[in-house]
Structure formats: C-alpha cells, structure tokens
Amino acid sequence: MAGRSKKKGTSGAAKNYITRTRAVKKLQISLPDFRRLCIFKGIYPREPRNKKKVSKGSTAATTFYYTKDIQYLLHEPLLAKFREHKAVAKKIGRALGRGESGDAARLEKNLMPKVKLDHIIKERYPTFVDALRDLDDALSMLFLFANLPSSEHIPAKTIALCQRLTREFEHYVITSHALRKSFLSIKGIYYQATIQGQDILWLVPYRFVQRTGGDIDFRIMGTFVEFYTTLLGFVNYRLYTSVGLVYPPKFNAKSDEQGGELAAFKLEGKGVNGTEAANGDDEDAEINPEAQAIADRIAAEGDVEEEVADAIVAAAEGDDEEEATEGIDKFEPTAQDGDVLPQPQASRAEAGSLFAPFTFYLSRETPRASLEFILRAFGCKRVGWDSILGDGAFTTDESDPSITHQIIDRPSLANGAAAPVSNDSENGAPKAQWPRSMMPGRTYVQPQWVWDSINQGKLLRPDLYGPGAELPPHLSPWVKPKKGEYDPNLPLAAQQPEGEAEAFEDEADEETFEAKDDDEDMDAIVDRAGSVEVGEGMDVDGDSDDDSDASSDSDAPAANDDDDDDDESDAESDISESEAARLQHQAELEAEATGKTLKKVAPTKKEQNAAIRKKADKARKAEEEERERQKMMLSNKKRKLLKRIEYGANKRDTESEGLRRKRAKLEKAKAAAEAI
Amino acid sequence: MSVNPRKRKAVAKEAPPPPESESENELGDGLLEGILSHSDDDSEGSEEEDEEDEEEGDDTDASSIIEGLSDEDEDEDEDEHDEHDIREQMRNLKTSDAPPKRKPGQQTHDMDLDAADSSELDAADDGDDEHLKPNYTVHTDANGNTRYMYQEIDPVYESDDSDAEQTNTIGNIDLKYYDEYPHIGYDINGKKIMRPAKGEALDALLDSIDIPKGWTGLTDPTTGKPLNLTEEELSVLKKVTRNEVIEEGYDPYPDMIAYFSGVDQEIMPLSAAPEPKRRFIPSKHEAKRVMKIVKAIREGRIAPYKPPEDDEEQDQFTFDVWADEKPRDANSMHIAAPKLPPPGYEASYHPPPEYLPDQAEQDAWLEQDEEDREREFLPKNYEALRKVPGYETFVKERFERSLDLYLAPRVRRNRLNIDPESLLPKLPDPEDLKPFPTTCAAIFRGQEGRVRSVSVDPLGIFVASGGDDGYVRIWEILTGRQVWNARLSSEEAVDAVSWRPVKEASILAAAAGEHVYLIIPFALLSPDVEQHSRDILDAGWGYASSKSQTTPAPEDAPKTPPGVWSRPERKLENKGVLIQIEVRSAIKTLSWHRRGDYFTTVSPRGQSSSVAIHTISKHLTQLPFRRLKGIAQTAQFHPSKAIFFVATRNTIRSYDLAKQELVKILQPGAKWISSIDVHPGGDNLLVGTYDKRLLWHDLDLSTKPYKTLRFHSAAIRAVAYHKGGYPLFADASDDGSLQIFHGKVVGDLMENATIVPLKVLRGHKVKQRLGVMGVEWHPREPWCVSAGADGTVRLWN
C-alpha cells in the first residue's frame, strides 16, 4: 500500500521558519510590543538557507524567525504583563474620555503593571561570564545615555539611572584595576577593561551636546536602555559583592549636584564599618571651602580607603597569592622555529601601580571625567583639579607643592611669561598659574601622555608631550600588525618590499620632473642669451636639454612595457642588458686600443633606481609566473576559494601600499624642509 | 542716572601714566598729556580734553553730540551744569566740523582760522600782480649797507605741509623749562611749536562768547526767530529723553503707608474700643484642634505625607542573579551578536599623517552614497585634545547598532582562515623537470590544407604527416626536408597516419576515407629493413586467400566482409604503398598494438562496424563489437595487457580481449571525448575532450577522473604521453597551443601521480577555428611534433 503522499509545506524548512506577521499574530500582541519582546528576549530574525522553500515559492523579501523561538515566547511572563498593560491603558483612556483625570492618575499609579526583567537576564545569560561577554553594547549605550540631556523621549530618571550605574561600574574598574587600554578616537574615548578574563570594550562620547535629530527612534533605544540598565545593575551587584564591597555604594546627592561625578559615590567594604568609610562631608556643606579642601585631602589620604582597596585586592587575589609571589616567568624561545605561545602580561598589580606615586593636577581645559577615571584606575590616588571642574578634587589649589604632574592642554604663551608674576606676588604665596609660570619640579604634560602611557604600560618621556609640543601620533592599541600590512610604528624602510622605495622615489621625481624641466629651460634660455658670443656653448646646452627630454621620454614607455606582463618585454630587457654589456665591452676595447683610460661612467641615482626596480620587477614576475603555474593545478573549488582570499589580501595590500606611498612622500617633504 | 560709561572710565584712567601702547612717534600727544596733567587745576578741563582725544581717536562725531547732551555729573549744581552742557555742545559741533586728521599737537583752532583768513586775504589782494613784483624790498641797514628784506613766502595750498607730522626737536629735555614760554619747542625747520590750547584757554574763549539764556541754535518755525528754551522747558525735555515722569518731584517708589492696618497712621480711629484680650492670647479652639492633630500624629493615626517613592530601582538589584549559574548547553541554536571591531589607527584623533585622506580621497568619500562608504567617517587630525569636537553621528551610530542587534538576521559564517599558500600545491621546480620541449625547432612546410595527423617513426628519424590534400608525406626530423610523399586519395583527406611501433621493420599505416593503406617507404630504408618489412606484410596474403577458400559460406556471401585486403593500384605500389584495406565507413583514427601485429581503426559513422581490429599477419579484419553503446570516437590497445579501450562520446570502456568481456566503464564526465591515450605503464589514461577539458584517469583509483585540467580556451583535439621514458604528456587544442605537462606515475600504489604544468607552446595559427590537430612525441628524445590546421608541422624541443 502506498503511503499517503505528503503535502508541501508541512515539514522541514517550511515549518522551521515563521514570518514576522505570522509570529505577531500567533503571539496576539501589537507590533511595537513584539519588538519590545524581541529586544528583551534577544530574539533576532534568521536567514533561511533556502528562502523559496520556506516561503512556499514566493521570493518577496520577508523577515523570518525560528518557529521554536516564537513558541518559546508564548510562555513568556512578560506577555501577560503586556496584555495587562493594554487593559489598563484602555481603562485609562476611558477615564480620560470621561474627563476623570484623577481616576486616570490613580489607575496609572496603582494598576499599571511594572515590568521586571531579572528573569530574562538570568535566561539570556545563564552564567555571569556570558553577561560580561555581552557588556560591550550595554556599556556604550548607557554611557551615551548618561551624557544625554533629558527630553520627552528620555526621562530624567532614566538618565540619572544610567549615570549612577555607569559610575558604579567605573568605580569597580578603578578599585579592581581592571582597565587595560584606552584610546582617544574622533568618535569618543574607547576603554577596554578585562574582567574575569573577558575583554570589555566600550565607547564614551566626548562631552558635547549630541545631535539627536534625524530618523532616530528613541523608543527602540529606550527599550534597549531598559534592558541594559537591568543587566548592568545585576552585573554591578555581582562585581561589587565579588570583591567584598557593599552594593549599592553610598550616593551623595549634594556632591553629585556640585559635579562630583565619581566622587559622589562612597564605596564601603563589607567588613568595614560604614560610618567610618564615609567621609562626613555630606553632613554640613556650609563650612568654608578651604577647610573643606583640607578635610578632603586628609580624608583622601586617610588609610580608610586604602584599607578598603587593599582588602579588595586581597580578596580578589586571595587564591592567586602563591602565584603572585612566584610571579610569571617570561618564556623566551631558544630556537627560531618553535611556535610562540601567547603569554599573560601586565598583571593587575602592575597596572594598578603605574601612576601610584604621583599627584596629578588637571587644568580646567582638560577632560576631567575621563582623566580622573583613567588615572585612578591606574593607581593614582591623588587627583586634583580646578574647582570649576566640579567637586571631589584632591586639591583645587594649583600651587599645591605635592603635585608632581600637571595635565594641561593649552599652548604656552608666546611671549616671555616672567613679567606678570611680580604682580601676583603681593599675596604672599606665589600663585602658580599654568600659562604664566611653571612650578619647578613639576611635570607639565598634555593629556595624550596619559593615554599613551597606559597603552604602552610604562611612563613615557614627558618632554615629547610637553605644553605646546607637537604630539606624536596617537595609535590604537588594538591593531595588531599582520605580516605585509603597514605598521606606522616601524620605519618605512623595514616594511617596504624590495624595489618599492625606488619606485616611489621615481614617481616623486616624475611628479617634480615637469617643474624641474621648466627651470632648466629657463636656465637654458638665459644661458643662450649670455652665450651668443661664445657660439658653441649654446648648442651644447640645447643638446643636453634635448637629451634629458629624450631620455625621459624613452623611460616612460619602457616603464609601461615593464608593467605589461609580456614575455617580449622581458626578453627585450634581457637583450638590452646584454647589449649594454656588449657596448661597454666594445668601449673598453676601443679605449685599450687607443691607449686612453676609460672613464667609468658612474651610474646616476635614477639609473640605479631603475636597475633595482627592474630587478625587483623581474623577481616579482618570476614569482607571479610560478604562482600562476601552481594555480593551474588547483581544483575549481579551491581556485575559487583562493580567489576570494586573494581578493581580500590584494585589497589589504593596495591599502598598505597606499599608506607607504603617502608616508614616503611625507618623509621626503620633511627631509626637504629640513634641508632648507 | 545714566552716565556715559566711557566718560567715567576716562576720568578714572587719568591717574596712571599714559599707556604704553601709544607709539613713540606720537610724541606730541604724549607731551601734551604730560603738560595737561602737570597743569591740572580743575578736573573738568582735562576731562574734556580726554574726551576730545577719545572722540578724535574713535571718529564718532555723530554720537558725540548726543553724548554731550546727556553728559552730566551729579556733583555739579544745576546752573553751571546747563551752561556747561551748551558749551560742550558747541565744542562738539566744532570738533566734528574740524577735519578728523588734525592732531592736538598742531596749532589751536583760532590760530588756524587766522592763518587761513590772512592767506585768503592776501590771495585776494595781490592775486594777479603777485608774480610781477620782486619778492623783496631793499633797505639800508644801520651801517648803510643795502639789505634785502625778503617777503614772507606765501605758501600756496600745494606747498602747505602743515599736515606733515610736526615733531618737537628739543630732545630729551624736561618740558618744565618751557613753562614760562608760549611755545614748547621747535620743529624741524626751527619754528616754534606753540603750546596747544588747554582747557583753560578754551574755557576762556567760550566764556568770552556771549550765549543768550536758553539758546538752542534752532529756529522757531512759527515765529522765525531763534528758538530759546526756558529752564523748565529744558528740564522737561531732559526728563522726556530719560523716560521719566515729567511732573516735578514725582517719586516713583514711595514708601508704603499702611493706612488701615497700622495703629499710628489713623488719626481718627474708627472705634475707640480698647484692643480686645483675644488679640493677645492664643485661641483656645485652635489649641484644641492642634492638640487633636498632635495626638493623632503621636498615635500614628495621621501619617506625615511621604512623597511616593520609586524605590523599586533601589531595591531592584539586591540579589545575585547568577547565584546558581549553570552554563548553557553548547549545541543551542543561539548565535551571539558579533562585537563591534575595535577602532583602527585611522580613527585616532591624532593619527599618523599618512592615514589622513588627501583631497581626492576626501572628495571621493564625500561623493559616495552614505551606504556605500567603506568607513563611516573621514580620518581627521586635531593637534590637541581640546580641539576635538563632538562626533556628529554618535547617537545615530548607536541607534543603527541597536537596530542591527534586533533586526538583522544572524548567520554563522565560517571564517576563511586559510593560508593561501597552503592551498597552492607544492610543485617541483621547472628547472628540475627539464628536459621538456620549450621552443619550436623546425617547421615542416609543404602540406596544402590542414595537417590532420602526424607520426614519428620508431627510430625517431622520420615524421609522417597526412592532411587534407590527400598526401602522406614523410619528413626527415632533423633537417625538416620532405623525403617522401604519395597521394593516397584525390578527394579524401588523410585522417590518420601511424608508424608501426616496432623498430626492426618500418611500416606506416595511413587512413584516408574508407581505406587504410600500409606503406613501406622503401626509398628511405636500407635493404634488409625493407625486406623485413615486406616479409611482414606479405605473410598474410596466403592466409587471406586460404581463409577465403576454406569458408565460402553461401549465407555470408552477400554480406560484405568487414575489411577487404587488396593491393592498391600500380602507381601507388611503386611508391611503397603495398596494401589497401577497405572498411565500411570513413576511418577517423588508427592505432597500433604494441607488438605491431594488430592495429585498430575507428570510423565513428559505421554503427556496428565502427571499431575494427586488423591483423597484419593474417590480413584479417574483425569487428569486435556486435553492437556498441554510443558512438565510438577512438580506441587504444593496452600497452602490456590484452585490454582494449574504446572511447565513445562520453564514456570509455575497457574490454578484456582474451576473456571477451567488459572490464570497466570510465566516466570522465565529459560531453564529447576527442582522443585518449594510455600511459606506457598502463594504469593511467589521458582523455582530451571537445569541451576544453583534459582529464587524467587513474584506472586503479576510480571511474572518475583523478584530475581535471582546464587550461585551454578551445576544444582539445589530441593528447599524447611520451612513450620513451620521460614523464611528459602533451595536448593539442584548437586555440592554437600545445600544453606540455609533467606527469609522473610512481609504481607505489599509495602515491598518486603528480601532474605539473610545464609549458604552453604557441606557434600554430588558428584557421577556421581549428588550431592544432594532432600531437606526437619523439620515441626517445623529449621532442614533440604537432600538426597544425595552418598546414604546418612543427617540431618542438
């Protein structure tokens, strides 16, 4: 008996996928609710392997979800909340329609369901490490929102929450010295922290008003922020408790109002008494600011915080104690051919002690928040700044003698700055104000010094970053130069393939050739005018000019021929070489016969270049031929694969070649400028 | 009162020495200022001077009048003040009339005026006869000598250098020595520089001018008389200009008088009753009520109002979500969102200069559509961190990222992390593979039309070729000389030529149309070789006749035999063409058995008789296949075993001749096979196809090709292995090229054959889309011979 014939679209791919419309219908919610649900639950569309099979023959562009994913959404408790929300919204609408605004307010206050996302956090990130791995986007988004002004789409409460959570996270990074790298890009400041072995990279915008116009849907962003705040809150809780701190840390609203930012939070160890840890500056803020500053300094220097920090570090590294004492040995390869294993580097303690012995002072034009965060994350305990930058400075007195480094971002005054100091000296203590005078024994650096130092893990020479100095380029710490790619750290000569430097030089010459030629012509004309009496001189001049022109002309097509991969040109060049040798030999013979000594014609720079280039070209061509031959032996599949790989490689190659060319040009221009 | 701030400033600034900013060459000014400060009796004068200075500096003559009007000091009393006002007005008028260039160091106004007047008068007086008179008068002096008294030279306007800078030449001498004199020094011509007008002098002058009371300088339009204003009118005007209430003594901010609440204010109180007691003691009733509330609060019946707190946020993160974490099972379908790549060098705020785009790149980037851009920003350089602006599309980029996170389908893609070098096979160096043919050594010309087939004789001395002109030609291989030819057919082309592969005898087989000719070119041979060859061919005559005698089956009679062996016509026989075999249809290929006793012909058109095997010793032609599947293209003997390969259009079948059975069917996957060749080892087969492919079959491996080579752009016509010990093979194609490969077969079964492309030999011209028609190797040397459609045979070495 033949089995019943199967109907199309009842199994397989057709059943595995479901379109968005069908999914929304199945869940019986509105599209915005569906979107919210998808964002919360992390459900994303899928690309079926065979679209036609899935959509039963239709090829229209549709979004597909996994049927299983949607089925799993059916059990979501949030769905019930959404429905409740809908019901209440209806009631409120009715009340408003009747003009009973009090009723509406009461309904909204009492009946509106509160959405809690903690179960989703647990569901999406079964382990803490999973959550850390997904923290990049969350942090970037929350840092952005912490810097946004409140508007009708973004309530102030959300922004305050974002600020609180991000600062708490920063505090954790500071106390655990987890920050590894940071980078000043044109988009903002990138930070990378390593927490429990996970590299977390986030981007913080510069503090300017963000442009929020255009087609930006803040409802979507708001949904993400809602989820991310929950995630970061729980992550913070876990991180704080893992190092023995109380979560949430004490928040000092007054300090925050005065722009304290990080200083508005007071961390407390679990064992340490809370009141002891508190600085007490929140009790009465009406005391005079000088006394306040002194008190602050004493409090900051006091051992309390350090104790906390030490306790934290001890707690964090409790089990690594033995390892720490023994240290990690550096494995140096003894032979060339061994594989190089990645070795752990820059331990936490090392990172935490980079700026430890110093006292920093931030001038008022520097970005205080980022500098404070980085300096403190790298062990600096005493960061002072101008009082207009906000509360919480170690000192606001620029002339404090304990300051070892001052970060400035203003150029030094053009004329001598000595004169006005005498005016100020009547106050008794000389007031050292940066652009007018420098404190002896203090290092003045630009902010980039801090970034470059932490990225390289050592203190760099401050004179390169001095006030008004032309800064060295700021490089991304995440680019690992691959073989054959351009690396700005290395000298140009070290990374150029053979013959390229000469080619570049020739190119540059050709570019300048026209101008030079004109000059020569002018000279020639002048010469001619002067050498009419001499008679012969004119001809000689003209000849030499013509020669140079002719040689340049003949060079150009020759170069073109070389570029074409022709066997003939190759042969030709061989022939010409042999011809040249023959001529040379002939000349030598003639010289011998006449008894004269043959003048060795020293090859000009250009000829040398051409020779080297030709050689390099030849070698390259041979290599290419060999490669072609090898390619002939590949199977079709492999050849296509190779083509794809080579496409990427070629693109990279041309890119890095362009960079090298630009650099060669720049270096040449620089050398020329120096020569003048 | 709105006092002009500029003026106040000027007064305040009087005390310090003159600012340094004034340059040295304006010495006159400096001196003047010094004098002024020295003789500073009343502040007013100098004040005015200052103001004048300022006005001259600023050139604001329009506003100066208004300033003058509103200029007032509170400490001055009214009368003086008004007078002063008017004076100042006048002066302002004057100064604004005067040319702005005039420096205070020059002569005073009145002097200037005088000078101008006198010169004007002079000009009027002696205007025309001026130049006739001598400009001097003769006098006698005290001693009686004549003395020329020159007249003052009247400087006409052009010669007037009064606007030239006047500098005091007294040098570094204190000016106080000139205090008694009307001048303050001497100019470059030795003339005295008069002391400039000071405040006092001006005031004196102004005092001397009688101004009527209330003078305005305006004309009353109604009366036509000068409009004079009274003091009251002036003050009204003044108040109007200041937006004040005109009424005299009006106080806009009087103290508030509480007429009805204050006790003292009421002169006649409404009631004479004394203040009741209740005004002084607190209300009992209120106390009661308050106590009630207090009691309620104490008892907690009334709770103080607490603003509704949203404490759920505070309470939200009070537990560890990951208290009992269990890792997710690994095989879930979830794909984590890809992380954004970290920023590169070009994203730096201060990148190395080579990362900055030049103008062309910048333009190209700007011109591109936003979606096509490879990078969403242009690298830019800022020399200091403070100059870095905010990133414009920050929020937008974040938004797009969140869209990607929930809208973009995620697909797991295998990253191609393959070293391209590992893909490329390790090929032996072509130098190690030498020798192989690389160049065209000789071209044998003479054939008309296409050359269809070539063959090299087993000794490697001669090359035979056959082509469209019906000739079989024999060439000497080293010299390229044509040594022998014979026209086998006038209308049919010679499709195949092949030497018998045995060295002792020299027999050439050629096929033209339906005939096969066996040729002994005895003109070229030594007598014993010729004799040996003749013996081989002649041995079958007897057999054939006897056979035909023994089996004259009557039913076979009408059926024509598969091949008819006969002697060709006399002319050909004289040339050396000794046997002619006629088969049923046109023969396309011909190949010998290794021992030379058999050869096979294939005529694709003849269905059942397409493949024929001819036995020389018996002069016998057999048709091995009664019915062949597909159209036979070519056939070959196995070099060592009794196996016979027949290629149809798209399969190759191998038959065991001894057992009379099919051994294997190879499926090269080609659409139309053109030629095959068997490796001398016998385990490998080369297949050339019309669909441009060259296939290497390893017979031990599989029925599918071991390698498929597609390097030709046109159909492959012929393939050939080198039979003399070199691991070489070649193919000939319609694109006019031959390709030489290294194909090494190792006896070890575990190792596959290595195939290395060596050389593409170009030289044959493509005619009517036909290039090279045949290729054959030299039996000993690494040379090959090819037959071209252009009518040439070429030797390559």
Interface residues (C-beta under 8 A of the other chain):
Chain A: R35 C38 I39 G42 I43 Y44 P45 R46 E47 T63 F64 Y66 K68 K109 K114 K116 D118 I121 K122 Y125 P126 T127 F128 D130 A131 R133 D134 D136 D137 S140 M141 L144 L148 K157 L161 F183 L184 S185 I186 K187 G188 Y190 Q192 L201 P205 Y206 R207 F208 V209 Q210 R211 T212 G214 I216 D217 I220 M221 F224 T230 G233 F234 N236 Y237 R238 T241 Y247 P248 E365 T366 P367 D409 R410 P411 Q446 P447 Q448 E470 L471 P473 H474 L475 S476 W478 V479 Y486 P488 E626 R627 R629 Q630 K631 M632 M633 L634 S635 N636 K638 L641 L642 R644 I645 E646 A649 L659 R660 K662 R663 L666
Chain B: P308 D310 E312 E313 Q314 Q316 F317 T318 F319 D320 V321 W322 E325 K326 P327 R328 M333 H334 A336 A337 K339 L340 P342 P343 G344 Y345 A347 S348 Y349 H350 P351 P352 P353 E354 Y355 D358 F377 P379 K380 Y382 E383 A384 L385 R386 V388 P389 G390 Y391 E392 T393 F394 V395 K396 E397 R398 F399 R401 S402 L403 L405 Y406 L407 A408 P409 R410 V411 L416 I418 P420 L423 L424 P425 L427 P430 T708 L709 R710 F711 I755 V756 P757
